[in-house]
């Protein structure tokens, strides 16, 4: 995965990711009270939109591998992945 960070100074948190997922036009099936460990299934359109918004808001470009995508199964895991990418802690392309 390739990443680059912007200089927004704002950390990606569980609450900020939950807010990004609150767009009912893109994620119509997600409950308002989405728990951190509740099963999360993002379709390809939703994932593309989410990564686009992350780039706009945080200046973070993330290109997850298929393996990365398979692991994004909860709000906690998605937040951890984006937070690690923001801090430069996600592995790069090999």
Secondary structure, DSSP 8 states (H G I E B T S, - for coil): --EE--S------HHHHHHHTT-TTT-TT--TT--TTSB----HHHHHHHHHHHHHHH--EE---HHHHHT--BHHHHHHHHHHHHTT-S----
